[in-house]
Amino acid sequence: MLRESFPDKEFTLVCPGIRPGEDVTDDHKRPCTPRDAIRDGADYIVVGRPIRNADDPNAKAERIIKEIQAGLDDR
């Protein structure tokens, strides 16, 4: 929506508050999944607590990477 509103501007979209589909929202009022953020045009996503607090951070990161790829496939 931002890119459509400002077609003559070059900018980078960073989306914080990313939560994988199976995670809770924590304190975020409008969390977004990696897939949705990438599909909707985010250039970068910010993922902190879901990886930091995971029992297996590597497995959680791999799951997020798969969700990112799904978002790219949806574009």
PyMOL Python script that loads the backbone (N, CA, C, O; Angstrom):
from pymol import cmd

cmd.read_pdbstr("""\
ATOM      1  N   MET A   1       0.823  -1.176   0.000  1.00  0.00           N
ATOM      2  CA  MET A   1       0.000   0.000   0.000  1.00  0.00           C
ATOM      3  C   MET A   1       0.886   1.265   0.000  1.00  0.00           C
ATOM      4  O   MET A   1       0.578   2.232  -0.697  1.00  0.00           O
ATOM      5  N   LEU A   2       1.970   1.260   0.770  1.00  0.00           N
ATOM      6  CA  LEU A   2       2.842   2.427   0.803  1.00  0.00           C
ATOM      7  C   LEU A   2       3.509   2.667  -0.541  1.00  0.00           C
ATOM      8  O   LEU A   2       3.612   3.807  -0.994  1.00  0.00           O
ATOM      9  N   ARG A   3       3.959   1.601  -1.175  1.00  0.00           N
ATOM     10  CA  ARG A   3       4.620   1.760  -2.479  1.00  0.00           C
ATOM     11  C   ARG A   3       3.640   2.319  -3.515  1.00  0.00           C
ATOM     12  O   ARG A   3       4.023   3.121  -4.368  1.00  0.00           O
ATOM     13  N   GLU A   4       2.393   1.900  -3.440  1.00  0.00           N
ATOM     14  CA  GLU A   4       1.379   2.422  -4.353  1.00  0.00           C
ATOM     15  C   GLU A   4       1.070   3.890  -4.046  1.00  0.00           C
ATOM     16  O   GLU A   4       0.822   4.670  -4.966  1.00  0.00           O
ATOM     17  N   SER A   5       1.081   4.269  -2.792  1.00  0.00           N
ATOM     18  CA  SER A   5       0.784   5.639  -2.398  1.00  0.00           C
ATOM     19  C   SER A   5       1.903   6.614  -2.762  1.00  0.00           C
ATOM     20  O   SER A   5       1.654   7.800  -2.982  1.00  0.00           O
ATOM     21  N   PHE A   6       3.131   6.109  -2.826  1.00  0.00           N
ATOM     22  CA  PHE A   6       4.292   6.949  -3.120  1.00  0.00           C
ATOM     23  C   PHE A   6       5.129   6.316  -4.231  1.00  0.00           C
ATOM     24  O   PHE A   6       6.271   5.926  -3.992  1.00  0.00           O
ATOM     25  N   PRO A   7       4.578   6.211  -5.439  1.00  0.00           N
ATOM     26  CA  PRO A   7       5.269   5.505  -6.525  1.00  0.00           C
ATOM     27  C   PRO A   7       6.582   6.155  -6.961  1.00  0.00           C
ATOM     28  O   PRO A   7       7.439   5.477  -7.526  1.00  0.00           O
ATOM     29  N   ASP A   8       6.757   7.442  -6.713  1.00  0.00           N
ATOM     30  CA  ASP A   8       7.974   8.122  -7.138  1.00  0.00           C
ATOM     31  C   ASP A   8       9.056   8.133  -6.061  1.00  0.00           C
ATOM     32  O   ASP A   8      10.096   8.766  -6.243  1.00  0.00           O
ATOM     33  N   LYS A   9       8.829   7.448  -4.951  1.00  0.00           N
ATOM     34  CA  LYS A   9       9.795   7.416  -3.842  1.00  0.00           C
ATOM     35  C   LYS A   9      10.458   6.051  -3.756  1.00  0.00           C
ATOM     36  O   LYS A   9       9.816   5.019  -3.951  1.00  0.00           O
ATOM     37  N   GLU A  10      11.747   6.060  -3.463  1.00  0.00           N
ATOM     38  CA  GLU A  10      12.495   4.834  -3.194  1.00  0.00           C
ATOM     39  C   GLU A  10      12.679   4.736  -1.682  1.00  0.00           C
ATOM     40  O   GLU A  10      13.226   5.652  -1.068  1.00  0.00           O
ATOM     41  N   PHE A  11      12.238   3.654  -1.085  1.00  0.00           N
ATOM     42  CA  PHE A  11      12.431   3.469   0.342  1.00  0.00           C
ATOM     43  C   PHE A  11      12.473   1.993   0.670  1.00  0.00           C
ATOM     44  O   PHE A  11      12.102   1.143  -0.139  1.00  0.00           O
ATOM     45  N   THR A  12      12.935   1.708   1.878  1.00  0.00           N
ATOM     46  CA  THR A  12      13.031   0.344   2.378  1.00  0.00           C
ATOM     47  C   THR A  12      11.958   0.155   3.450  1.00  0.00           C
ATOM     48  O   THR A  12      11.825   0.967   4.366  1.00  0.00           O
ATOM     49  N   LEU A  13      11.205  -0.921   3.318  1.00  0.00           N
ATOM     50  CA  LEU A  13      10.158  -1.216   4.301  1.00  0.00           C
ATOM     51  C   LEU A  13      10.660  -2.258   5.297  1.00  0.00           C
ATOM     52  O   LEU A  13      11.040  -3.366   4.920  1.00  0.00           O
ATOM     53  N   VAL A  14      10.654  -1.885   6.560  1.00  0.00           N
ATOM     54  CA  VAL A  14      11.067  -2.760   7.643  1.00  0.00           C
ATOM     55  C   VAL A  14       9.839  -3.048   8.490  1.00  0.00           C
ATOM     56  O   VAL A  14       9.143  -2.127   8.919  1.00  0.00           O
ATOM     57  N   CYS A  15       9.572  -4.326   8.730  1.00  0.00           N
ATOM     58  CA  CYS A  15       8.379  -4.728   9.471  1.00  0.00           C
ATOM     59  C   CYS A  15       8.775  -5.385  10.791  1.00  0.00           C
ATOM     60  O   CYS A  15       9.260  -6.517  10.797  1.00  0.00           O
ATOM     61  N   PRO A  16       8.570  -4.680  11.917  1.00  0.00           N
ATOM     62  CA  PRO A  16       8.848  -5.280  13.225  1.00  0.00           C
ATOM     63  C   PRO A  16       7.648  -6.077  13.726  1.00  0.00           C
ATOM     64  O   PRO A  16       6.586  -6.076  13.103  1.00  0.00           O
ATOM     65  N   GLY A  17       7.826  -6.743  14.837  1.00  0.00           N
ATOM     66  CA  GLY A  17       6.706  -7.455  15.463  1.00  0.00           C
ATOM     67  C   GLY A  17       6.321  -8.722  14.737  1.00  0.00           C
ATOM     68  O   GLY A  17       5.155  -9.116  14.743  1.00  0.00           O
ATOM     69  N   ILE A  18       7.281  -9.359  14.117  1.00  0.00           N
ATOM     70  CA  ILE A  18       6.997 -10.573  13.353  1.00  0.00           C
ATOM     71  C   ILE A  18       6.868 -11.753  14.305  1.00  0.00           C
ATOM     72  O   ILE A  18       7.703 -11.959  15.186  1.00  0.00           O
ATOM     73  N   ARG A  19       5.809 -12.518  14.107  1.00  0.00           N
ATOM     74  CA  ARG A  19       5.567 -13.727  14.889  1.00  0.00           C
ATOM     75  C   ARG A  19       5.198 -14.843  13.937  1.00  0.00           C
ATOM     76  O   ARG A  19       4.252 -14.703  13.161  1.00  0.00           O
ATOM     77  N   PRO A  20       5.931 -15.960  13.978  1.00  0.00           N
ATOM     78  CA  PRO A  20       5.563 -17.106  13.147  1.00  0.00           C
ATOM     79  C   PRO A  20       4.116 -17.517  13.406  1.00  0.00           C
ATOM     80  O   PRO A  20       3.576 -17.264  14.483  1.00  0.00           O
ATOM     81  N   GLY A  21       3.503 -18.140  12.434  1.00  0.00           N
ATOM     82  CA  GLY A  21       2.096 -18.483  12.501  1.00  0.00           C
ATOM     83  C   GLY A  21       1.654 -19.204  13.760  1.00  0.00           C
ATOM     84  O   GLY A  21       0.529 -19.005  14.219  1.00  0.00           O
ATOM     85  N   GLU A  22       2.510 -20.032  14.325  1.00  0.00           N
ATOM     86  CA  GLU A  22       2.109 -20.818  15.494  1.00  0.00           C
ATOM     87  C   GLU A  22       2.387 -20.115  16.819  1.00  0.00           C
ATOM     88  O   GLU A  22       2.034 -20.644  17.873  1.00  0.00           O
ATOM     89  N   ASP A  23       3.005 -18.945  16.792  1.00  0.00           N
ATOM     90  CA  ASP A  23       3.384 -18.251  18.031  1.00  0.00           C
ATOM     91  C   ASP A  23       2.291 -17.315  18.531  1.00  0.00           C
ATOM     92  O   ASP A  23       1.405 -16.897  17.786  1.00  0.00           O
ATOM     93  N   VAL A  24       2.387 -17.005  19.810  1.00  0.00           N
ATOM     94  CA  VAL A  24       1.467 -16.040  20.416  1.00  0.00           C
ATOM     95  C   VAL A  24       1.916 -14.630  20.046  1.00  0.00           C
ATOM     96  O   VAL A  24       3.019 -14.433  19.537  1.00  0.00           O
ATOM     97  N   THR A  25       1.064 -13.667  20.302  1.00  0.00           N
ATOM     98  CA  THR A  25       1.361 -12.300  19.899  1.00  0.00           C
ATOM     99  C   THR A  25       2.220 -11.532  20.889  1.00  0.00           C
ATOM    100  O   THR A  25       2.699 -10.447  20.560  1.00  0.00           O
ATOM    101  N   ASP A  26       2.428 -12.053  22.080  1.00  0.00           N
ATOM    102  CA  ASP A  26       3.142 -11.327  23.139  1.00  0.00           C
ATOM    103  C   ASP A  26       2.438  -9.993  23.378  1.00  0.00           C
ATOM    104  O   ASP A  26       1.223  -9.956  23.571  1.00  0.00           O
ATOM    105  N   ASP A  27       3.191  -8.910  23.365  1.00  0.00           N
ATOM    106  CA  ASP A  27       2.607  -7.602  23.647  1.00  0.00           C
ATOM    107  C   ASP A  27       2.306  -6.798  22.385  1.00  0.00           C
ATOM    108  O   ASP A  27       1.968  -5.618  22.476  1.00  0.00           O
ATOM    109  N   HIS A  28       2.420  -7.402  21.238  1.00  0.00           N
ATOM    110  CA  HIS A  28       2.171  -6.686  19.983  1.00  0.00           C
ATOM    111  C   HIS A  28       0.681  -6.607  19.691  1.00  0.00           C
ATOM    112  O   HIS A  28      -0.039  -7.601  19.792  1.00  0.00           O
ATOM    113  N   LYS A  29       0.232  -5.424  19.331  1.00  0.00           N
ATOM    114  CA  LYS A  29      -1.181  -5.239  19.018  1.00  0.00           C
ATOM    115  C   LYS A  29      -1.514  -5.702  17.611  1.00  0.00           C
ATOM    116  O   LYS A  29      -2.628  -6.157  17.351  1.00  0.00           O
ATOM    117  N   ARG A  30      -0.548  -5.587  16.695  1.00  0.00           N
ATOM    118  CA  ARG A  30      -0.782  -5.989  15.307  1.00  0.00           C
ATOM    119  C   ARG A  30       0.374  -6.847  14.807  1.00  0.00           C
ATOM    120  O   ARG A  30       1.128  -6.418  13.935  1.00  0.00           O
ATOM    121  N   PRO A  31       0.521  -8.056  15.350  1.00  0.00           N
ATOM    122  CA  PRO A  31       1.615  -8.914  14.884  1.00  0.00           C
ATOM    123  C   PRO A  31       1.357  -9.367  13.452  1.00  0.00           C
ATOM    124  O   PRO A  31       0.229  -9.339  12.958  1.00  0.00           O
ATOM    125  N   CYS A  32       2.408  -9.772  12.825  1.00  0.00           N
ATOM    126  CA  CYS A  32       2.324 -10.201  11.433  1.00  0.00           C
ATOM    127  C   CYS A  32       3.200 -11.436  11.278  1.00  0.00           C
ATOM    128  O   CYS A  32       4.246 -11.547  11.917  1.00  0.00           O
ATOM    129  N   THR A  33       2.774 -12.356  10.436  1.00  0.00           N
ATOM    130  CA  THR A  33       3.596 -13.534  10.183  1.00  0.00           C
ATOM    131  C   THR A  33       4.680 -13.179   9.163  1.00  0.00           C
ATOM    132  O   THR A  33       4.515 -12.232   8.394  1.00  0.00           O
ATOM    133  N   PRO A  34       5.785 -13.928   9.150  1.00  0.00           N
ATOM    134  CA  PRO A  34       6.804 -13.683   8.135  1.00  0.00           C
ATOM    135  C   PRO A  34       6.231 -13.764   6.715  1.00  0.00           C
ATOM    136  O   PRO A  34       6.561 -12.947   5.855  1.00  0.00           O
ATOM    137  N   ARG A  35       5.382 -14.742   6.488  1.00  0.00           N
ATOM    138  CA  ARG A  35       4.786 -14.906   5.160  1.00  0.00           C
ATOM    139  C   ARG A  35       3.984 -13.674   4.745  1.00  0.00           C
ATOM    140  O   ARG A  35       4.143 -13.168   3.634  1.00  0.00           O
ATOM    141  N   ASP A  36       3.131 -13.199   5.635  1.00  0.00           N
ATOM    142  CA  ASP A  36       2.303 -12.043   5.316  1.00  0.00           C
ATOM    143  C   ASP A  36       3.140 -10.789   5.095  1.00  0.00           C
ATOM    144  O   ASP A  36       2.884 -10.027   4.163  1.00  0.00           O
ATOM    145  N   ALA A  37       4.141 -10.572   5.948  1.00  0.00           N
ATOM    146  CA  ALA A  37       4.976  -9.376   5.818  1.00  0.00           C
ATOM    147  C   ALA A  37       5.712  -9.350   4.478  1.00  0.00           C
ATOM    148  O   ALA A  37       5.733  -8.325   3.797  1.00  0.00           O
ATOM    149  N   ILE A  38       6.305 -10.464   4.110  1.00  0.00           N
ATOM    150  CA  ILE A  38       7.043 -10.531   2.848  1.00  0.00           C
ATOM    151  C   ILE A  38       6.087 -10.442   1.664  1.00  0.00           C
ATOM    152  O   ILE A  38       6.360  -9.729   0.698  1.00  0.00           O
ATOM    153  N   ARG A  39       4.989 -11.148   1.729  1.00  0.00           N
ATOM    154  CA  ARG A  39       3.994 -11.099   0.647  1.00  0.00           C
ATOM    155  C   ARG A  39       3.489  -9.678   0.430  1.00  0.00           C
ATOM    156  O   ARG A  39       3.249  -9.256  -0.701  1.00  0.00           O
ATOM    157  N   ASP A  40       3.331  -8.947   1.530  1.00  0.00           N
ATOM    158  CA  ASP A  40       2.802  -7.593   1.448  1.00  0.00           C
ATOM    159  C   ASP A  40       3.859  -6.542   1.112  1.00  0.00           C
ATOM    160  O   ASP A  40       3.544  -5.354   1.042  1.00  0.00           O
ATOM    161  N   GLY A  41       5.102  -6.960   0.905  1.00  0.00           N
ATOM    162  CA  GLY A  41       6.115  -6.037   0.401  1.00  0.00           C
ATOM    163  C   GLY A  41       7.236  -5.637   1.324  1.00  0.00           C
ATOM    164  O   GLY A  41       8.040  -4.780   0.957  1.00  0.00           O
ATOM    165  N   ALA A  42       7.331  -6.218   2.511  1.00  0.00           N
ATOM    166  CA  ALA A  42       8.435  -5.863   3.418  1.00  0.00           C
ATOM    167  C   ALA A  42       9.770  -6.252   2.790  1.00  0.00           C
ATOM    168  O   ALA A  42       9.908  -7.323   2.200  1.00  0.00           O
ATOM    169  N   ASP A  43      10.747  -5.361   2.930  1.00  0.00           N
ATOM    170  CA  ASP A  43      12.106  -5.667   2.478  1.00  0.00           C
ATOM    171  C   ASP A  43      12.876  -6.406   3.567  1.00  0.00           C
ATOM    172  O   ASP A  43      13.698  -7.276   3.282  1.00  0.00           O
ATOM    173  N   TYR A  44      12.597  -6.046   4.815  1.00  0.00           N
ATOM    174  CA  TYR A  44      13.232  -6.667   5.970  1.00  0.00           C
ATOM    175  C   TYR A  44      12.167  -6.935   7.026  1.00  0.00           C
ATOM    176  O   TYR A  44      11.190  -6.196   7.151  1.00  0.00           O
ATOM    177  N   ILE A  45      12.378  -8.009   7.781  1.00  0.00           N
ATOM    178  CA  ILE A  45      11.499  -8.279   8.914  1.00  0.00           C
ATOM    179  C   ILE A  45      12.358  -8.341  10.178  1.00  0.00           C
ATOM    180  O   ILE A  45      13.536  -8.694  10.129  1.00  0.00           O
ATOM    181  N   VAL A  46      11.743  -7.993  11.305  1.00  0.00           N
ATOM    182  CA  VAL A  46      12.446  -8.010  12.588  1.00  0.00           C
ATOM    183  C   VAL A  46      11.826  -9.114  13.443  1.00  0.00           C
ATOM    184  O   VAL A  46      10.649  -9.064  13.801  1.00  0.00           O
ATOM    185  N   VAL A  47      12.648 -10.105  13.757  1.00  0.00           N
ATOM    186  CA  VAL A  47      12.204 -11.228  14.576  1.00  0.00           C
ATOM    187  C   VAL A  47      13.155 -11.330  15.759  1.00  0.00           C
ATOM    188  O   VAL A  47      14.356 -11.522  15.572  1.00  0.00           O
ATOM    189  N   GLY A  48      12.640 -11.206  16.950  1.00  0.00           N
ATOM    190  CA  GLY A  48      13.500 -11.264  18.126  1.00  0.00           C
ATOM    191  C   GLY A  48      13.111 -12.376  19.064  1.00  0.00           C
ATOM    192  O   GLY A  48      13.705 -13.454  19.047  1.00  0.00           O
ATOM    193  N   ARG A  49      12.100 -12.111  19.896  1.00  0.00           N
ATOM    194  CA  ARG A  49      11.709 -13.048  20.946  1.00  0.00           C
ATOM    195  C   ARG A  49      11.328 -14.437  20.447  1.00  0.00           C
ATOM    196  O   ARG A  49      11.648 -15.411  21.129  1.00  0.00           O
ATOM    197  N   PRO A  50      10.666 -14.593  19.303  1.00  0.00           N
ATOM    198  CA  PRO A  50      10.327 -15.956  18.893  1.00  0.00           C
ATOM    199  C   PRO A  50      11.558 -16.859  18.740  1.00  0.00           C
ATOM    200  O   PRO A  50      11.498 -18.056  19.021  1.00  0.00           O
ATOM    201  N   ILE A  51      12.659 -16.277  18.297  1.00  0.00           N
ATOM    202  CA  ILE A  51      13.883 -17.078  18.162  1.00  0.00           C
ATOM    203  C   ILE A  51      14.601 -17.155  19.505  1.00  0.00           C
ATOM    204  O   ILE A  51      15.014 -18.232  19.933  1.00  0.00           O
ATOM    205  N   ARG A  52      14.748 -16.013  20.164  1.00  0.00           N
ATOM    206  CA  ARG A  52      15.454 -15.975  21.449  1.00  0.00           C
ATOM    207  C   ARG A  52      14.820 -16.888  22.486  1.00  0.00           C
ATOM    208  O   ARG A  52      15.530 -17.551  23.243  1.00  0.00           O
ATOM    209  N   ASN A  53      13.496 -16.932  22.530  1.00  0.00           N
ATOM    210  CA  ASN A  53      12.800 -17.701  23.556  1.00  0.00           C
ATOM    211  C   ASN A  53      12.487 -19.140  23.156  1.00  0.00           C
ATOM    212  O   ASN A  53      11.917 -19.890  23.950  1.00  0.00           O
ATOM    213  N   ALA A  54      12.842 -19.525  21.967  1.00  0.00           N
ATOM    214  CA  ALA A  54      12.523 -20.873  21.485  1.00  0.00           C
ATOM    215  C   ALA A  54      13.355 -21.930  22.209  1.00  0.00           C
ATOM    216  O   ALA A  54      14.505 -21.689  22.577  1.00  0.00           O
ATOM    217  N   ASP A  55      12.761 -23.091  22.404  1.00  0.00           N
ATOM    218  CA  ASP A  55      13.515 -24.220  22.972  1.00  0.00           C
ATOM    219  C   ASP A  55      14.649 -24.612  22.032  1.00  0.00           C
ATOM    220  O   ASP A  55      15.731 -24.996  22.476  1.00  0.00           O
ATOM    221  N   ASP A  56      14.390 -24.510  20.724  1.00  0.00           N
ATOM    222  CA  ASP A  56      15.395 -24.815  19.708  1.00  0.00           C
ATOM    223  C   ASP A  56      15.451 -23.629  18.733  1.00  0.00           C
ATOM    224  O   ASP A  56      14.735 -23.620  17.732  1.00  0.00           O
ATOM    225  N   PRO A  57      16.295 -22.632  19.021  1.00  0.00           N
ATOM    226  CA  PRO A  57      16.356 -21.442  18.184  1.00  0.00           C
ATOM    227  C   PRO A  57      16.668 -21.726  16.712  1.00  0.00           C
ATOM    228  O   PRO A  57      16.142 -21.057  15.823  1.00  0.00           O
ATOM    229  N   ASN A  58      17.520 -22.714  16.461  1.00  0.00           N
ATOM    230  CA  ASN A  58      17.846 -23.049  15.071  1.00  0.00           C
ATOM    231  C   ASN A  58      16.621 -23.564  14.320  1.00  0.00           C
ATOM    232  O   ASN A  58      16.379 -23.176  13.177  1.00  0.00           O
ATOM    233  N   ALA A  59      15.862 -24.423  14.955  1.00  0.00           N
ATOM    234  CA  ALA A  59      14.658 -24.957  14.321  1.00  0.00           C
ATOM    235  C   ALA A  59      13.641 -23.838  14.088  1.00  0.00           C
ATOM    236  O   ALA A  59      12.978 -23.805  13.051  1.00  0.00           O
ATOM    237  N   LYS A  60      13.521 -22.926  15.050  1.00  0.00           N
ATOM    238  CA  LYS A  60      12.588 -21.804  14.897  1.00  0.00           C
ATOM    239  C   LYS A  60      13.016 -20.918  13.725  1.00  0.00           C
ATOM    240  O   LYS A  60      12.179 -20.494  12.928  1.00  0.00           O
ATOM    241  N   ALA A  61      14.308 -20.640  13.621  1.00  0.00           N
ATOM    242  CA  ALA A  61      14.806 -19.827  12.508  1.00  0.00           C
ATOM    243  C   ALA A  61      14.544 -20.514  11.170  1.00  0.00           C
ATOM    244  O   ALA A  61      14.172 -19.853  10.200  1.00  0.00           O
ATOM    245  N   GLU A  62      14.731 -21.816  11.108  1.00  0.00           N
ATOM    246  CA  GLU A  62      14.453 -22.562   9.868  1.00  0.00           C
ATOM    247  C   GLU A  62      12.976 -22.467   9.493  1.00  0.00           C
ATOM    248  O   GLU A  62      12.636 -22.329   8.318  1.00  0.00           O
ATOM    249  N   ARG A  63      12.109 -22.541  10.488  1.00  0.00           N
ATOM    250  CA  ARG A  63      10.660 -22.415  10.243  1.00  0.00           C
ATOM    251  C   ARG A  63      10.332 -21.030   9.690  1.00  0.00           C
ATOM    252  O   ARG A  63       9.522 -20.901   8.772  1.00  0.00           O
ATOM    253  N   ILE A  64      10.948 -20.016  10.237  1.00  0.00           N
ATOM    254  CA  ILE A  64      10.726 -18.645   9.774  1.00  0.00           C
ATOM    255  C   ILE A  64      11.230 -18.481   8.344  1.00  0.00           C
ATOM    256  O   ILE A  64      10.585 -17.822   7.529  1.00  0.00           O
ATOM    257  N   ILE A  65      12.366 -19.071   8.038  1.00  0.00           N
ATOM    258  CA  ILE A  65      12.898 -19.012   6.667  1.00  0.00           C
ATOM    259  C   ILE A  65      11.909 -19.633   5.690  1.00  0.00           C
ATOM    260  O   ILE A  65      11.708 -19.106   4.596  1.00  0.00           O
ATOM    261  N   LYS A  66      11.297 -20.734   6.065  1.00  0.00           N
ATOM    262  CA  LYS A  66      10.294 -21.370   5.202  1.00  0.00           C
ATOM    263  C   LYS A  66       9.087 -20.459   5.002  1.00  0.00           C
ATOM    264  O   LYS A  66       8.540 -20.384   3.902  1.00  0.00           O
ATOM    265  N   GLU A  67       8.670 -19.764   6.064  1.00  0.00           N
ATOM    266  CA  GLU A  67       7.550 -18.835   5.941  1.00  0.00           C
ATOM    267  C   GLU A  67       7.918 -17.654   5.037  1.00  0.00           C
ATOM    268  O   GLU A  67       7.083 -17.176   4.269  1.00  0.00           O
ATOM    269  N   ILE A  68       9.165 -17.187   5.128  1.00  0.00           N
ATOM    270  CA  ILE A  68       9.620 -16.116   4.242  1.00  0.00           C
ATOM    271  C   ILE A  68       9.555 -16.575   2.794  1.00  0.00           C
ATOM    272  O   ILE A  68       9.081 -15.839   1.929  1.00  0.00           O
ATOM    273  N   GLN A  69      10.026 -17.778   2.527  1.00  0.00           N
ATOM    274  CA  GLN A  69       9.988 -18.297   1.158  1.00  0.00           C
ATOM    275  C   GLN A  69       8.560 -18.402   0.648  1.00  0.00           C
ATOM    276  O   GLN A  69       8.289 -18.101  -0.514  1.00  0.00           O
ATOM    277  N   ALA A  70       7.651 -18.825   1.509  1.00  0.00           N
ATOM    278  CA  ALA A  70       6.240 -18.892   1.103  1.00  0.00           C
ATOM    279  C   ALA A  70       5.715 -17.507   0.744  1.00  0.00           C
ATOM    280  O   ALA A  70       4.944 -17.367  -0.205  1.00  0.00           O
ATOM    281  N   GLY A  71       6.122 -16.481   1.492  1.00  0.00           N
ATOM    282  CA  GLY A  71       5.724 -15.121   1.174  1.00  0.00           C
ATOM    283  C   GLY A  71       6.280 -14.654  -0.159  1.00  0.00           C
ATOM    284  O   GLY A  71       5.599 -13.968  -0.921  1.00  0.00           O
ATOM    285  N   LEU A  72       7.527 -15.030  -0.435  1.00  0.00           N
ATOM    286  CA  LEU A  72       8.118 -14.686  -1.736  1.00  0.00           C
ATOM    287  C   LEU A  72       7.389 -15.399  -2.870  1.00  0.00           C
ATOM    288  O   LEU A  72       7.178 -14.832  -3.943  1.00  0.00           O
ATOM    289  N   ASP A  73       7.009 -16.641  -2.619  1.00  0.00           N
ATOM    290  CA  ASP A  73       6.265 -17.403  -3.636  1.00  0.00           C
ATOM    291  C   ASP A  73       4.890 -16.788  -3.905  1.00  0.00           C
ATOM    292  O   ASP A  73       4.368 -16.889  -5.015  1.00  0.00           O
ATOM    293  N   ASP A  74       4.308 -16.151  -2.890  1.00  0.00           N
ATOM    294  CA  ASP A  74       2.985 -15.531  -3.023  1.00  0.00           C
ATOM    295  C   ASP A  74       3.005 -14.196  -3.768  1.00  0.00           C
ATOM    296  O   ASP A  74       1.970 -13.733  -4.247  1.00  0.00           O
ATOM    297  N   ARG A  75       4.174 -13.587  -3.862  1.00  0.00           N
ATOM    298  CA  ARG A  75       4.260 -12.253  -4.489  1.00  0.00           C
ATOM    299  C   ARG A  75       3.863 -12.316  -5.942  1.00  0.00           C
ATOM    300  O   ARG A  75       3.874 -11.296  -6.630  1.00  0.00           O
TER     301      ARG A  75
END
""", "prot")
cmd.dss("prot")
cmd.show_as("cartoon", "prot")
cmd.util.cbc("prot")
cmd.orient("prot")
